[in-house]
Amino acid sequence: MSALVTGYGAVTALGSAPDTWDGILAGRSAARPWDDLADEGFAVTTACRVTHLPAGDPTRRGRALADAALADALALADGALDGVAPSRVGVYLGTTMGESAGYEQATSSFSAAAHHGGALADHVASLVGATGPVRAFGTACAAGNYAIGAAAAAVRAGRVDVAVAGGVEPFSRIAMVGFSRMRAMTPDLCRPFVAGRRGMQLGEGAAFVVIESSARVAARRARARAVVGALGLASDAHHPTSPRPDGSGMASAMVSALSRSSLSPAEVGWVSAHGTGTPQSDAAEAVALRSVFPSGVPVSSIKGAIGHTMGAASAVETVVAVRALEEGLAPPNVNGSSPDPSLELDVVVTPRAADLRWVLNCAYAFGGLDSALVLGRAA
């Protein structure tokens, strides 16, 4: 039994899922300087923040992002929850910081219960009426892949009939300070895989997919938009923040995902790369990609367009990958039209038409958390 995506939705600094897709194809970047960050004394004031939603309560920003992305996903899935017992609906959510503004505004009476990732997962469960498994994954920048991979596995195993899975990450001043002090942030634009790249850029967003079994999709004559294959995981155990330079952990995650999906590297038409734009991470990822795909594979990163949305990043990238499979189009590497030749990668610099059957969505996180998720074109 296959796990199929029947709906998806996203909120990024470029807009909704369709707006984000169109913006990436046009090579647009949502990055801009922010007066409030300058007024507060931040060393780096450029970021990718969502402006098309009301500001609202900052301590519930993640919930607002989740509400918008989830509404779009459920609308596209068109009746996915109809007639399903609440106990057969599962929620799987990835995030790095949860409602980070709650921590930023903490007082002596502060309680983490309303702000951690579990609270966000519970919020989504309440929206869809789920009483089945509710899981929160705090695996940092790989959390979206973890959540979607776990959801698909639950559907395939028959533990749930419908899974809602994705990632949520509101803008975090804590993360801005941390990355800035690590000197990991670019002062202007994020340029993945480009010579002279200067670092990552912080974003915010949310993305969800609705996953159903192939049997249920057939029974209700729904439209399948993509197949969710296996999730490959590995651990570098190398350094708290730096990737293993030889990319071996990243490569292990990719090989595991392909092997568990019974695919060869030659069957992958495009890799949605982690591509943060930092010198070390991009270089290590390039080594890993060359190792797994010795004959080459088209590669691009969307972080130049919407920034690094941390726990939501690979969930947003999953939505973009589903669109790529639907359209037969590998999206370009925004801000990366002059790839670093030393990386020896086939970087997609303009939208590239392709017969995409399988793609690999890669996401890596501090502490050596490596993930790769297989996604395929629906038959």
C-alpha positions as CSV (number, residue, x, y, z in Angstrom):
1,M,0.0,0.0,0.0
2,S,1.4,3.4,-1.0
3,A,1.2,6.7,0.8
4,L,-0.1,9.4,-1.4
5,V,-0.2,13.2,-1.1
6,T,-3.7,14.5,-1.9
7,G,-3.3,18.0,-0.7
8,Y,-0.7,20.6,0.2
9,G,-0.4,24.1,1.4
10,A,2.3,26.5,2.4
11,V,2.9,30.0,3.7
12,T,6.3,31.6,3.0
13,A,7.7,35.1,2.6
14,L,6.7,34.8,-1.1
15,G,3.1,34.0,-0.2
16,S,0.9,30.9,-0.5
17,A,2.1,27.6,-2.1
18,P,1.2,28.8,-5.7
19,D,2.8,32.2,-5.0
20,T,5.9,30.6,-3.7
21,W,6.2,28.3,-6.7
22,D,5.7,31.2,-9.1
23,G,8.2,33.3,-7.3
24,I,10.9,30.7,-7.3
25,L,10.4,30.1,-11.0
26,A,10.7,33.8,-11.6
27,G,13.9,33.9,-9.5
28,R,12.5,36.2,-6.9
29,S,14.0,36.6,-3.4
30,A,11.8,37.7,-0.5
31,A,14.8,39.0,1.5
32,R,14.8,42.6,2.6
33,P,16.1,44.7,5.5
34,W,13.8,45.2,8.5
35,D,13.7,48.5,10.5
36,D,12.5,46.8,13.7
37,L,15.6,44.6,13.7
38,A,17.8,47.6,13.1
39,D,16.1,49.5,15.9
40,E,16.7,46.6,18.2
41,G,20.4,46.5,17.4
42,F,20.7,43.3,15.4
43,A,24.0,43.0,13.5
44,V,22.1,41.5,10.6
45,T,18.8,43.0,9.7
46,T,17.9,41.2,6.4
47,A,15.5,38.3,6.6
48,C,12.6,36.7,4.8
49,R,9.4,37.3,6.8
50,V,5.7,36.7,6.0
51,T,3.9,40.0,5.3
52,H,0.6,38.9,3.7
53,L,-0.9,37.6,7.0
54,P,-2.1,39.9,9.9
55,A,0.6,40.5,12.5
56,G,-1.6,39.3,15.4
57,D,-0.3,38.0,18.7
58,P,3.5,37.3,18.2
59,T,3.3,34.4,20.8
60,R,0.8,32.7,18.5
61,R,2.5,33.4,15.2
62,G,3.2,29.8,14.6
63,R,-0.4,28.9,15.0
64,A,-1.4,31.6,12.5
65,L,1.1,30.3,9.9
66,A,-0.1,26.8,10.5
67,D,-3.8,27.8,10.2
68,A,-3.2,29.3,6.7
69,A,-1.1,26.5,5.3
70,L,-3.4,23.8,6.7
71,A,-6.5,25.4,5.3
72,D,-5.0,25.4,1.8
73,A,-3.8,21.8,2.2
74,L,-7.3,20.5,3.3
75,A,-9.0,22.5,0.6
76,L,-6.9,20.9,-2.1
77,A,-7.4,17.4,-0.6
78,D,-11.1,18.0,-1.0
79,G,-12.9,15.8,1.5
80,A,-9.9,13.8,2.8
81,L,-11.3,13.8,6.3
82,D,-14.9,13.1,5.4
83,G,-16.2,10.0,7.2
84,V,-12.9,9.3,8.9
85,A,-13.0,8.4,12.6
86,P,-11.0,11.0,14.6
87,S,-8.9,8.2,16.1
88,R,-7.8,7.3,12.5
89,V,-6.4,10.7,11.8
90,G,-2.8,11.5,12.8
91,V,-0.8,14.7,13.0
92,Y,2.9,14.9,12.5
93,L,4.6,18.3,12.9
94,G,8.2,19.4,12.8
95,T,9.6,22.6,14.3
96,T,12.8,23.9,15.7
97,M,11.8,26.6,18.2
98,G,8.0,26.3,18.4
99,E,6.4,29.6,19.3
100,S,9.7,31.3,19.8
101,A,8.2,34.7,20.6
102,G,6.8,33.1,23.8
103,Y,10.3,32.3,25.0
104,E,11.6,35.8,23.9
105,Q,8.9,37.4,26.1
106,A,9.2,35.0,29.0
107,T,8.6,36.3,32.5
108,S,8.9,34.6,35.9
109,S,5.5,33.1,35.4
110,F,6.4,31.6,32.0
111,S,5.3,28.1,31.1
112,A,6.8,26.3,28.2
113,A,3.6,24.2,27.8
114,A,1.9,26.8,25.5
115,H,4.9,27.4,23.3
116,H,6.9,24.2,22.6
117,G,6.5,22.1,19.5
118,G,4.0,19.8,21.1
119,A,1.6,22.7,21.7
120,L,1.7,23.5,18.0
121,A,1.0,19.8,17.1
122,D,-1.9,19.8,19.6
123,H,-3.2,23.0,17.9
124,V,-3.2,21.3,14.5
125,A,-4.9,18.2,15.9
126,S,-7.7,20.4,17.3
127,L,-8.2,22.0,14.0
128,V,-8.7,18.7,12.2
129,G,-10.4,16.9,15.0
130,A,-7.6,14.3,15.3
131,T,-7.5,12.0,18.3
132,G,-5.0,9.5,16.7
133,P,-1.3,9.9,17.0
134,V,-0.1,13.4,17.5
135,R,3.7,13.8,17.2
136,A,6.0,16.7,17.3
137,F,9.6,16.4,15.9
138,G,12.2,18.8,17.3
139,T,14.9,17.7,14.9
140,A,15.8,21.3,14.0
141,C,16.3,22.0,10.3
142,A,15.4,18.4,9.3
143,A,12.2,18.3,11.2
144,G,9.8,18.6,8.2
145,N,11.3,15.6,6.6
146,Y,11.1,13.6,9.9
147,A,7.4,14.5,10.3
148,I,6.4,13.7,6.7
149,G,8.4,10.5,6.6
150,A,6.9,9.3,9.8
151,A,3.4,10.2,8.6
152,A,3.8,8.3,5.4
153,A,5.1,5.3,7.3
154,A,2.0,5.3,9.6
155,V,-0.3,5.4,6.6
156,R,1.5,2.6,4.8
157,A,1.4,0.5,8.0
158,G,-2.3,1.1,8.4
159,R,-2.0,2.8,11.7
160,V,-3.9,5.8,10.4
161,D,-6.2,6.4,7.4
162,V,-5.3,10.1,7.0
163,A,-2.2,11.9,8.1
164,V,-1.6,15.7,8.2
165,A,2.1,16.3,8.2
166,G,4.5,19.3,7.9
167,G,6.5,21.9,9.6
168,V,5.9,25.3,11.3
169,E,8.5,28.0,12.1
170,P,7.6,31.6,13.0
171,F,10.4,34.2,12.8
172,S,12.8,33.9,15.7
173,R,14.9,36.6,17.2
174,I,16.6,34.0,19.3
175,A,17.7,32.2,16.1
176,M,18.8,35.6,14.6
177,V,21.1,36.2,17.5
178,G,22.5,32.7,17.5
179,F,23.3,32.4,13.8
180,S,24.7,36.0,13.8
181,R,27.0,35.3,16.7
182,M,28.2,32.1,14.9
183,R,28.9,34.3,11.9
184,A,26.8,32.0,9.8
185,M,24.5,34.7,8.3
186,T,24.9,36.6,5.1
187,P,24.5,40.4,5.4
188,D,22.7,40.6,2.1
189,L,21.4,37.6,0.1
190,C,21.7,33.9,0.5
191,R,23.4,32.4,-2.5
192,P,23.5,28.6,-2.3
193,F,26.3,26.8,-4.2
194,V,27.8,30.1,-5.5
195,A,31.5,31.0,-5.2
196,G,31.9,33.6,-2.5
197,R,28.7,32.6,-0.7
198,R,28.6,34.3,2.6
199,G,26.0,32.4,4.7
200,M,22.4,31.5,5.4
201,Q,19.4,33.8,5.8
202,L,16.6,33.4,8.3
203,G,13.0,33.0,7.1
204,E,9.7,31.9,8.5
205,G,6.8,29.8,7.2
206,A,4.7,26.7,7.4
207,A,3.7,23.9,5.1
208,F,1.5,20.8,5.3
209,V,0.7,17.8,3.2
210,V,-2.3,15.6,3.5
211,I,-1.3,11.9,3.1
212,E,-3.7,9.0,2.4
213,S,-3.3,5.4,1.5
214,S,-3.6,4.4,-2.2
215,A,-6.6,2.2,-1.3
216,R,-8.5,5.2,0.3
217,V,-7.6,7.5,-2.6
218,A,-8.9,5.0,-5.0
219,A,-12.1,4.4,-3.0
220,R,-13.0,8.0,-2.9
221,R,-11.8,8.7,-6.4
222,A,-9.5,11.5,-5.2
223,R,-6.6,13.0,-7.1
224,A,-3.2,11.8,-6.0
225,R,-0.6,14.5,-6.4
226,A,2.6,12.6,-5.4
227,V,3.9,9.4,-3.8
228,V,5.8,9.6,-0.6
229,G,8.6,7.1,-0.6
230,A,11.0,6.2,2.1
231,L,12.8,8.5,4.6
232,G,16.5,7.9,4.9
233,L,18.2,9.0,8.2
234,A,21.8,9.1,9.3
235,S,23.9,10.8,12.0
236,D,27.3,12.5,11.6
237,A,28.2,12.5,15.3
238,H,30.9,14.9,14.2
239,H,30.4,18.4,15.6
240,P,27.6,20.4,17.3
241,T,27.2,22.7,14.4
242,S,29.6,21.9,11.5
243,P,28.8,19.1,9.0
244,R,31.3,16.3,8.5
245,P,33.4,17.6,5.6
246,D,33.4,14.4,3.6
247,G,29.6,14.5,3.5
248,S,29.4,10.8,4.5
249,G,26.5,11.2,6.8
250,M,24.5,13.1,4.2
251,A,25.3,10.5,1.6
252,S,24.3,7.7,4.0
253,A,20.8,9.3,4.4
254,M,20.4,9.6,0.6
255,V,21.5,6.0,0.0
256,S,19.2,4.7,2.7
257,A,16.2,6.6,1.3
258,L,16.9,5.3,-2.2
259,S,17.6,1.7,-1.1
260,R,14.4,1.5,1.1
261,S,12.4,2.9,-1.9
262,S,14.0,0.3,-4.3
263,L,15.4,3.0,-6.5
264,S,18.8,3.6,-8.1
265,P,20.4,7.0,-8.2
266,A,19.9,7.1,-12.0
267,E,16.1,7.1,-11.4
268,V,16.2,10.5,-9.5
269,G,15.5,13.4,-11.8
270,W,16.2,16.3,-9.4
271,V,17.5,16.8,-5.9
272,S,15.9,19.5,-3.7
273,A,19.1,20.3,-1.9
274,H,19.5,21.6,1.7
275,G,21.7,24.4,0.2
276,T,22.0,26.9,3.0
277,G,24.5,29.1,1.3
278,T,27.2,28.6,4.0
279,P,30.6,27.7,2.7
280,Q,31.0,24.6,4.8
281,S,27.5,23.1,4.5
282,D,27.3,23.6,0.7
283,A,30.8,22.1,0.2
284,A,30.0,19.0,2.3
285,E,26.6,18.6,0.6
286,A,28.4,18.8,-2.8
287,V,30.8,16.0,-1.8
288,A,27.8,13.9,-0.7
289,L,25.9,14.5,-3.9
290,R,28.9,13.6,-6.1
291,S,29.4,10.4,-4.1
292,V,25.8,9.2,-4.4
293,F,25.3,10.5,-8.0
294,P,28.7,9.9,-9.7
295,S,27.0,10.5,-13.1
296,G,25.5,13.8,-11.9
297,V,22.0,14.9,-11.1
298,P,20.2,18.3,-11.4
299,V,20.3,20.1,-8.1
300,S,18.9,23.4,-6.7
301,S,18.0,25.0,-3.4
302,I,15.0,27.3,-2.7
303,K,16.6,29.0,0.4
304,G,17.8,31.9,-1.7
305,A,14.1,32.7,-2.4
306,I,12.5,32.3,1.0
307,G,15.4,32.0,3.5
308,H,16.0,29.1,5.8
309,T,12.7,28.4,7.6
310,M,14.4,25.9,9.9
311,G,11.8,23.3,11.2
312,A,9.5,24.2,8.3
313,A,12.2,24.2,5.6
314,S,12.0,20.6,4.4
315,A,8.2,20.7,4.7
316,V,8.0,23.7,2.4
317,E,10.6,22.0,0.1
318,T,8.3,18.9,0.0
319,V,5.5,21.1,-1.3
320,V,7.8,22.6,-3.9
321,A,8.9,19.1,-4.9
322,V,5.3,18.0,-5.3
323,R,4.7,20.9,-7.6
324,A,7.9,20.1,-9.5
325,L,6.6,16.5,-10.0
326,E,3.2,17.7,-11.1
327,E,4.6,20.3,-13.6
328,G,7.6,18.3,-14.9
329,L,9.8,21.2,-14.0
330,A,13.0,21.4,-11.8
331,P,12.9,24.9,-10.1
332,P,16.0,27.1,-10.2
333,N,18.5,27.9,-7.6
334,V,17.5,31.5,-6.7
335,N,20.4,33.9,-6.2
336,G,22.6,31.1,-7.5
337,S,22.9,31.6,-11.2
338,S,26.7,31.4,-11.2
339,P,27.5,28.1,-9.5
340,D,30.8,27.5,-7.8
341,P,32.7,25.4,-10.4
342,S,34.8,23.8,-7.6
343,L,31.6,22.1,-6.3
344,E,31.2,20.2,-9.6
345,L,27.4,20.1,-9.4
346,D,24.7,20.4,-12.1
347,V,23.0,23.3,-10.5
348,V,19.7,24.3,-12.1
349,V,19.9,28.0,-12.8
350,T,16.7,28.5,-14.8
351,P,13.5,26.4,-14.7
352,R,14.3,23.1,-16.4
353,A,11.7,20.9,-18.1
354,A,12.3,17.3,-17.2
355,D,10.5,14.0,-17.1
356,L,10.5,13.9,-13.3
357,R,9.5,10.6,-11.9
358,W,11.4,10.6,-8.6
359,V,13.0,13.4,-6.6
360,L,15.0,13.5,-3.4
361,N,14.3,16.1,-0.8
362,C,17.4,16.6,1.5
363,A,17.6,18.3,4.8
364,Y,20.3,18.4,7.4
365,A,20.5,19.8,10.9
366,F,23.0,20.8,13.6
367,G,24.3,17.8,15.5
368,G,24.7,15.8,12.4
369,L,21.0,15.0,11.8
370,D,20.9,14.0,8.1
371,S,17.7,13.2,6.2
372,A,16.6,12.5,2.7
373,L,12.9,11.9,1.6
374,V,11.9,10.2,-1.6
375,L,9.0,11.7,-3.5
376,G,7.5,10.3,-6.7
377,R,5.1,11.3,-9.5
378,A,1.6,10.0,-9.0
379,A,0.6,7.4,-11.6
